[in-house]
Amino acid sequence: FYRTTLVQYRYLERAGPDADVPAIVFAADPPATVEFYDELLDVFSKRFRVMVMELPAMGFSASEASYNFDFRQTNDDVAIFLRAVAGPNSILAFSCVATLAAIDIADRYPELVSRLVLIQGGSVEAFARWKAARDPKGILARPVLGQIAMSKMAPKRMPDWYKLSAGKREMVQPFCDCADDTLQRGALWPLASAYQVYMDDTVELSRPSQPMLGIWGAADRSHPDGNMELCRNDLGLGKDAFVIHPALGHAPEVEDPQAVFEDIERFMELEA
């Protein structure tokens, strides 16, 4: 654990063979918690000092009452964690909506980030489309009602989420079992608050100067049609900087850590 004034961060860390190699930091994608990432830690620790963190008020990263899910507030606090725990020049390998945090942190705190790996990532516009597709009736987007609905539906919504988003069908049940266990133990999945506050459609992001790699699991059915191309085009990623895995889903780094490890190794060799 690492505590800031707003959040007690929960994370796993595994040392690599070379102490001088910068850290690579993954962000657990709720309802996933760090328990999902054992195989990834095994694979990436062959080369990197690797970390998996739970974002503010997600999983077991408990937050203070003064934390309000604001986009800049959240990212500023994550930057405090990165500075203290990961150190400078880290590789941020964030996924889904957290890729917006990675882009913002890389732009405003460039000393903390040497490269970006954006997994199922995109622009503010792309995630506005994704949010609308996932909450078509706007229930989660409504204050108070959304929070009440999410608290009641989270255990039921979770299996449907993995059936929709996983590429490897044999992984659906293990995903569900792990998430069910952690949710029962008190893990947080405040999707309504993230929808209402963090995913602010008016936020403007600058393109960071660091090299960026996009990784996309094309078997992820949670994104509306065309979102993959929208994400790639909005991020300005060329052919060599955007990898598509046809058989993998929303969490390719969990479904096939070795394949994603090889993607990142190739990316680093090209950028060397």
LOVEX-44614 format. One record per residue (C-alpha): residue number from 1; residue in three letters; x, y, z negated. Coordinates in Angstrom, 3 decimals, padded with zeros to 6 digits. Layout:
! residues N
+-----+------+----------+----------+----------+
| pos | code |        x |        y |        z |
+-----+------+----------+----------+----------+
| NUM |  Ala |        X |        Y |        Z |
...
+-----+------+----------+----------+----------+
***
This chain:
! residues 272
+-----+------+----------+----------+----------+
| pos | code |        x |        y |        z |
+-----+------+----------+----------+----------+
|   1 |  Phe |  000.000 |  000.000 |  000.000 |
|   2 |  Tyr |  000.984 |  003.628 |  000.510 |
|   3 |  Arg | -001.005 |  006.474 | -001.018 |
|   4 |  Thr | -001.463 |  009.989 |  000.347 |
|   5 |  Thr | -003.678 |  012.609 | -001.273 |
|   6 |  Leu | -006.601 |  011.322 |  000.835 |
|   7 |  Val | -006.053 |  007.617 |  001.481 |
|   8 |  Gln | -004.503 |  004.518 | -000.022 |
|   9 |  Tyr | -003.256 |  002.812 |  003.130 |
|  10 |  Arg | -003.124 | -000.962 |  003.307 |
|  11 |  Tyr | -000.629 | -002.425 |  005.755 |
|  12 |  Leu |  001.521 | -005.440 |  006.546 |
|  13 |  Glu |  005.153 | -005.150 |  007.584 |
|  14 |  Arg |  007.653 | -007.643 |  008.894 |
|  15 |  Ala |  011.320 | -006.875 |  009.473 |
|  16 |  Gly |  012.971 | -007.514 |  012.816 |
|  17 |  Pro |  016.500 | -008.766 |  013.488 |
|  18 |  Asp |  017.983 | -005.268 |  013.917 |
|  19 |  Ala |  017.444 | -002.727 |  011.154 |
|  20 |  Asp |  018.253 |  000.135 |  013.552 |
|  21 |  Val |  015.374 | -000.626 |  015.938 |
|  22 |  Pro |  012.447 |  001.820 |  015.491 |
|  23 |  Ala |  009.219 |  000.415 |  014.118 |
|  24 |  Ile |  006.267 | -000.562 |  016.273 |
|  25 |  Val |  002.991 |  000.249 |  014.531 |
|  26 |  Phe | -000.353 | -001.360 |  015.351 |
|  27 |  Ala | -003.684 | -000.111 |  013.996 |
|  28 |  Ala | -006.190 | -002.788 |  013.013 |
|  29 |  Asp | -009.404 | -002.364 |  015.004 |
|  30 |  Pro | -012.448 | -002.688 |  012.678 |
|  31 |  Pro | -014.048 | -004.940 |  011.675 |
|  32 |  Ala | -010.613 | -006.524 |  012.023 |
|  33 |  Thr | -008.308 | -006.156 |  009.013 |
|  34 |  Val | -004.615 | -006.979 |  008.708 |
|  35 |  Glu | -005.536 | -010.643 |  008.095 |
|  36 |  Phe | -006.140 | -010.972 |  011.867 |
|  37 |  Tyr | -002.556 | -010.150 |  012.782 |
|  38 |  Asp | -000.315 | -012.941 |  011.442 |
|  39 |  Glu |  000.572 | -014.332 |  014.868 |
|  40 |  Leu |  001.240 | -010.841 |  016.226 |
|  41 |  Leu |  003.626 | -010.147 |  013.333 |
|  42 |  Asp |  005.446 | -013.411 |  014.028 |
|  43 |  Val |  005.850 | -012.604 |  017.720 |
|  44 |  Phe |  006.866 | -008.958 |  017.471 |
|  45 |  Ser |  009.282 | -009.433 |  014.576 |
|  46 |  Lys |  011.542 | -011.315 |  017.008 |
|  47 |  Arg |  012.638 | -007.890 |  018.221 |
|  48 |  Phe |  010.946 | -005.131 |  016.209 |
|  49 |  Arg |  010.262 | -004.001 |  012.728 |
|  50 |  Val |  006.521 | -004.426 |  013.111 |
|  51 |  Met |  003.674 | -002.998 |  011.064 |
|  52 |  Val | -000.124 | -003.326 |  011.145 |
|  53 |  Met | -002.035 | -000.636 |  009.269 |
|  54 |  Glu | -005.693 | -000.186 |  008.367 |
|  55 |  Leu | -006.915 |  003.284 |  009.271 |
|  56 |  Pro | -008.468 |  005.698 |  006.749 |
|  57 |  Ala | -011.702 |  004.346 |  005.203 |
|  58 |  Met | -011.386 |  001.224 |  007.362 |
|  59 |  Gly | -010.787 | -002.269 |  006.038 |
|  60 |  Phe | -009.263 | -001.866 |  002.589 |
|  61 |  Ser | -007.646 |  001.551 |  003.182 |
|  62 |  Ala | -009.808 |  003.281 |  000.586 |
|  63 |  Ser | -010.256 |  007.038 |  000.832 |
|  64 |  Glu | -010.941 |  009.861 | -001.599 |
|  65 |  Ala | -014.312 |  011.631 | -001.636 |
|  66 |  Ser | -012.678 |  014.644 |  000.039 |
|  67 |  Tyr | -011.985 |  012.623 |  003.189 |
|  68 |  Asn | -014.672 |  013.460 |  005.757 |
|  69 |  Phe | -013.624 |  011.621 |  008.983 |
|  70 |  Asp | -012.666 |  014.883 |  010.713 |
|  71 |  Phe | -010.523 |  014.183 |  013.790 |
|  72 |  Arg | -007.554 |  016.426 |  012.903 |
|  73 |  Gln | -007.779 |  015.698 |  009.176 |
|  74 |  Thr | -007.608 |  011.971 |  009.868 |
|  75 |  Asn | -004.719 |  012.220 |  012.302 |
|  76 |  Asp | -002.746 |  014.554 |  010.042 |
|  77 |  Asp | -003.058 |  012.048 |  007.218 |
|  78 |  Val | -002.054 |  009.118 |  009.436 |
|  79 |  Ala |  000.996 |  011.180 |  010.398 |
|  80 |  Ile |  001.926 |  011.453 |  006.707 |
|  81 |  Phe |  001.769 |  007.663 |  006.446 |
|  82 |  Leu |  003.867 |  007.218 |  009.597 |
|  83 |  Arg |  006.516 |  009.672 |  008.429 |
|  84 |  Ala |  006.847 |  008.015 |  005.018 |
|  85 |  Val |  006.534 |  004.345 |  005.948 |
|  86 |  Ala |  007.347 |  003.834 |  009.633 |
|  87 |  Gly |  009.883 |  006.624 |  010.048 |
|  88 |  Pro |  010.759 |  008.759 |  013.089 |
|  89 |  Asn |  010.641 |  007.634 |  016.727 |
|  90 |  Ser |  008.179 |  004.824 |  016.136 |
|  91 |  Ile |  006.232 |  003.132 |  018.909 |
|  92 |  Leu |  002.502 |  003.581 |  018.322 |
|  93 |  Ala |  000.512 |  000.614 |  019.653 |
|  94 |  Phe | -002.996 |  001.749 |  018.749 |
|  95 |  Ser | -006.218 |  000.377 |  020.203 |
|  96 |  Cys | -009.727 |  001.516 |  021.105 |
|  97 |  Val | -010.754 |  004.870 |  019.558 |
|  98 |  Ala | -007.504 |  004.976 |  017.570 |
|  99 |  Thr | -005.675 |  005.623 |  020.859 |
| 100 |  Leu | -007.042 |  009.169 |  020.606 |
| 101 |  Ala | -005.249 |  009.473 |  017.263 |
| 102 |  Ala | -002.040 |  008.132 |  018.807 |
| 103 |  Ile | -002.185 |  010.695 |  021.623 |
| 104 |  Asp | -002.904 |  013.560 |  019.225 |
| 105 |  Ile | -000.163 |  012.549 |  016.775 |
| 106 |  Ala |  002.385 |  012.103 |  019.568 |
| 107 |  Asp |  001.588 |  015.581 |  020.881 |
| 108 |  Arg |  001.570 |  017.432 |  017.541 |
| 109 |  Tyr |  004.228 |  015.387 |  015.706 |
| 110 |  Pro |  006.575 |  014.386 |  018.546 |
| 111 |  Glu |  009.435 |  013.501 |  016.193 |
| 112 |  Leu |  007.385 |  010.594 |  014.845 |
| 113 |  Val |  006.669 |  008.929 |  018.196 |
| 114 |  Ser |  009.051 |  007.664 |  020.869 |
| 115 |  Arg |  006.526 |  005.741 |  023.006 |
| 116 |  Leu |  002.799 |  005.093 |  023.177 |
| 117 |  Val |  001.103 |  001.774 |  023.905 |
| 118 |  Leu | -002.609 |  002.432 |  024.410 |
| 119 |  Ile | -004.664 | -000.748 |  024.165 |
| 120 |  Gln | -008.237 | -000.437 |  025.518 |
| 121 |  Gly | -007.532 |  003.273 |  025.281 |
| 122 |  Gly | -008.739 |  006.308 |  027.133 |
| 123 |  Ser | -009.803 |  009.911 |  027.033 |
| 124 |  Val | -012.353 |  011.725 |  024.894 |
| 125 |  Glu | -014.785 |  011.518 |  027.830 |
| 126 |  Ala | -014.269 |  007.767 |  028.216 |
| 127 |  Phe | -015.041 |  007.149 |  024.551 |
| 128 |  Ala | -018.114 |  009.377 |  024.722 |
| 129 |  Arg | -019.404 |  006.992 |  027.401 |
| 130 |  Trp | -018.402 |  003.971 |  025.305 |
| 131 |  Lys | -020.152 |  005.369 |  022.218 |
| 132 |  Ala | -023.347 |  006.011 |  024.181 |
| 133 |  Ala | -023.296 |  002.461 |  025.541 |
| 134 |  Arg | -022.793 |  000.934 |  022.096 |
| 135 |  Asp | -025.488 |  003.068 |  020.422 |
| 136 |  Pro | -028.069 |  003.638 |  023.185 |
| 137 |  Lys | -030.868 |  004.654 |  020.788 |
| 138 |  Gly | -028.606 |  007.060 |  018.909 |
| 139 |  Ile | -029.286 |  005.430 |  015.542 |
| 140 |  Leu | -025.688 |  005.406 |  014.331 |
| 141 |  Ala | -025.214 |  008.960 |  015.558 |
| 142 |  Arg | -027.827 |  010.296 |  013.117 |
| 143 |  Pro | -026.480 |  011.420 |  009.712 |
| 144 |  Val | -027.644 |  009.414 |  006.698 |
| 145 |  Leu | -029.891 |  007.149 |  008.800 |
| 146 |  Gly | -026.851 |  005.919 |  010.702 |
| 147 |  Gln | -024.950 |  005.152 |  007.500 |
| 148 |  Ile | -027.920 |  003.278 |  006.010 |
| 149 |  Ala | -028.452 |  001.321 |  009.213 |
| 150 |  Met | -024.759 |  000.417 |  009.483 |
| 151 |  Ser | -024.578 | -000.802 |  005.885 |
| 152 |  Lys | -027.500 | -003.140 |  006.529 |
| 153 |  Met | -026.561 | -004.314 |  010.014 |
| 154 |  Ala | -022.764 | -004.698 |  009.719 |
| 155 |  Pro | -022.755 | -008.439 |  008.885 |
| 156 |  Lys | -025.281 | -009.114 |  011.670 |
| 157 |  Arg | -023.675 | -006.786 |  014.203 |
| 158 |  Met | -020.215 | -008.280 |  013.755 |
| 159 |  Pro | -020.836 | -011.692 |  015.466 |
| 160 |  Asp | -022.569 | -009.983 |  018.399 |
| 161 |  Trp | -019.618 | -007.605 |  018.703 |
| 162 |  Tyr | -017.103 | -010.425 |  019.014 |
| 163 |  Lys | -019.287 | -012.390 |  021.426 |
| 164 |  Leu | -019.418 | -009.290 |  023.617 |
| 165 |  Ser | -015.816 | -008.155 |  023.318 |
| 166 |  Ala | -013.652 | -011.288 |  023.047 |
| 167 |  Gly | -012.110 | -012.703 |  026.195 |
| 168 |  Lys | -011.066 | -016.074 |  024.816 |
| 169 |  Arg | -014.356 | -017.646 |  023.786 |
| 170 |  Glu | -012.654 | -020.097 |  021.447 |
| 171 |  Met | -011.523 | -017.146 |  019.333 |
| 172 |  Val | -015.017 | -015.796 |  018.646 |
| 173 |  Gln | -015.640 | -018.054 |  015.662 |
| 174 |  Pro | -012.237 | -017.471 |  013.999 |
| 175 |  Phe | -012.713 | -013.719 |  014.467 |
| 176 |  Cys | -016.173 | -013.919 |  012.901 |
| 177 |  Asp | -015.036 | -016.111 |  010.009 |
| 178 |  Cys | -012.209 | -013.749 |  009.087 |
| 179 |  Ala | -014.340 | -010.611 |  009.413 |
| 180 |  Asp | -017.188 | -012.184 |  007.441 |
| 181 |  Asp | -014.788 | -013.061 |  004.634 |
| 182 |  Thr | -013.239 | -009.595 |  004.434 |
| 183 |  Leu | -016.597 | -007.799 |  004.688 |
| 184 |  Gln | -017.920 | -009.903 |  001.815 |
| 185 |  Arg | -014.830 | -008.932 | -000.196 |
| 186 |  Gly | -015.552 | -005.239 |  000.350 |
| 187 |  Ala | -013.799 | -004.326 |  003.595 |
| 188 |  Leu | -015.083 | -001.063 |  005.083 |
| 189 |  Trp | -016.534 | -000.697 |  008.570 |
| 190 |  Pro | -018.097 |  002.809 |  008.552 |
| 191 |  Leu | -018.841 |  002.939 |  012.263 |
| 192 |  Ala | -021.650 |  005.473 |  011.829 |
| 193 |  Ser | -019.345 |  008.017 |  010.171 |
| 194 |  Ala | -016.748 |  007.503 |  012.888 |
| 195 |  Tyr | -019.418 |  008.034 |  015.566 |
| 196 |  Gln | -020.808 |  011.153 |  013.927 |
| 197 |  Val | -017.613 |  012.969 |  012.968 |
| 198 |  Tyr | -014.350 |  011.455 |  014.213 |
| 199 |  Met | -015.525 |  010.854 |  017.784 |
| 200 |  Asp | -015.987 |  014.550 |  018.482 |
| 201 |  Asp | -016.809 |  015.096 |  022.162 |
| 202 |  Thr | -015.512 |  018.695 |  021.984 |
| 203 |  Val | -011.962 |  017.714 |  020.996 |
| 204 |  Glu | -009.355 |  018.697 |  023.568 |
| 205 |  Leu | -006.170 |  016.652 |  023.811 |
| 206 |  Ser | -002.924 |  017.542 |  025.551 |
| 207 |  Arg | -000.970 |  014.917 |  027.414 |
| 208 |  Pro |  002.008 |  013.957 |  025.236 |
| 209 |  Ser |  005.522 |  013.998 |  026.643 |
| 210 |  Gln |  006.400 |  010.474 |  025.479 |
| 211 |  Pro |  006.258 |  007.512 |  027.897 |
| 212 |  Met |  002.862 |  005.791 |  027.822 |
| 213 |  Leu |  001.813 |  002.238 |  028.625 |
| 214 |  Gly | -001.830 |  001.252 |  029.009 |
| 215 |  Ile | -002.891 | -002.348 |  028.336 |
| 216 |  Trp | -006.405 | -003.455 |  029.232 |
| 217 |  Gly | -008.279 | -006.681 |  028.577 |
| 218 |  Ala | -010.664 | -006.894 |  031.529 |
| 219 |  Ala | -012.877 | -009.563 |  029.911 |
| 220 |  Asp | -014.034 | -006.993 |  027.330 |
| 221 |  Arg | -017.758 | -006.529 |  028.011 |
| 222 |  Ser | -018.186 | -003.783 |  025.420 |
| 223 |  His | -017.138 | -001.051 |  027.867 |
| 224 |  Pro | -019.532 |  000.291 |  030.515 |
| 225 |  Asp | -018.727 | -000.438 |  034.155 |
| 226 |  Gly | -015.985 |  001.769 |  035.499 |
| 227 |  Asn | -014.527 |  002.681 |  032.122 |
| 228 |  Met | -011.257 |  000.891 |  032.795 |
| 229 |  Glu | -010.567 |  003.017 |  035.875 |
| 230 |  Leu | -011.778 |  006.148 |  034.096 |
| 231 |  Cys | -009.369 |  005.470 |  031.235 |
| 232 |  Arg | -006.437 |  004.786 |  033.533 |
| 233 |  Asn | -007.083 |  007.841 |  035.691 |
| 234 |  Asp | -007.710 |  010.207 |  032.785 |
| 235 |  Leu | -004.461 |  009.140 |  031.146 |
| 236 |  Gly | -002.605 |  009.526 |  034.446 |
| 237 |  Leu | -001.047 |  006.069 |  034.255 |
| 238 |  Gly |  000.523 |  004.695 |  037.415 |
| 239 |  Lys |  000.662 |  001.058 |  038.495 |
| 240 |  Asp |  003.815 |  000.280 |  036.515 |
| 241 |  Ala |  002.381 |  001.852 |  033.353 |
| 242 |  Phe | -000.991 |  000.077 |  033.261 |
| 243 |  Val | -001.268 | -003.670 |  032.701 |
| 244 |  Ile | -004.539 | -005.559 |  033.190 |
| 245 |  His | -005.152 | -008.978 |  031.632 |
| 246 |  Pro | -008.192 | -010.465 |  033.407 |
| 247 |  Ala | -008.871 | -013.226 |  030.833 |
| 248 |  Leu | -008.360 | -011.189 |  027.655 |
| 249 |  Gly | -010.875 | -008.991 |  025.868 |
| 250 |  His | -011.021 | -005.959 |  023.603 |
| 251 |  Ala | -008.070 | -007.044 |  021.441 |
| 252 |  Pro | -005.477 | -008.476 |  023.859 |
| 253 |  Glu | -002.728 | -007.983 |  021.274 |
| 254 |  Val | -004.575 | -010.416 |  018.982 |
| 255 |  Glu | -005.845 | -012.832 |  021.629 |
| 256 |  Asp | -002.403 | -013.245 |  023.245 |
| 257 |  Pro |  000.353 | -011.490 |  021.264 |
| 258 |  Gln |  003.110 | -013.045 |  023.377 |
| 259 |  Ala |  001.705 | -011.609 |  026.611 |
| 260 |  Val |  001.418 | -008.123 |  025.090 |
| 261 |  Phe |  004.924 | -008.444 |  023.618 |
| 262 |  Glu |  006.248 | -009.167 |  027.115 |
| 263 |  Asp |  004.308 | -006.200 |  028.529 |
| 264 |  Ile |  005.955 | -003.889 |  026.013 |
| 265 |  Glu |  009.404 | -005.354 |  026.578 |
| 266 |  Arg |  009.110 | -004.742 |  030.342 |
| 267 |  Phe |  007.851 | -001.219 |  029.692 |
| 268 |  Met |  010.815 | -000.463 |  027.451 |
| 269 |  Glu |  013.275 | -001.821 |  030.017 |
| 270 |  Leu |  011.756 |  000.368 |  032.718 |
| 271 |  Glu |  011.943 |  003.411 |  030.465 |
| 272 |  Ala |  015.494 |  002.682 |  029.236 |
+-----+------+----------+----------+----------+
***
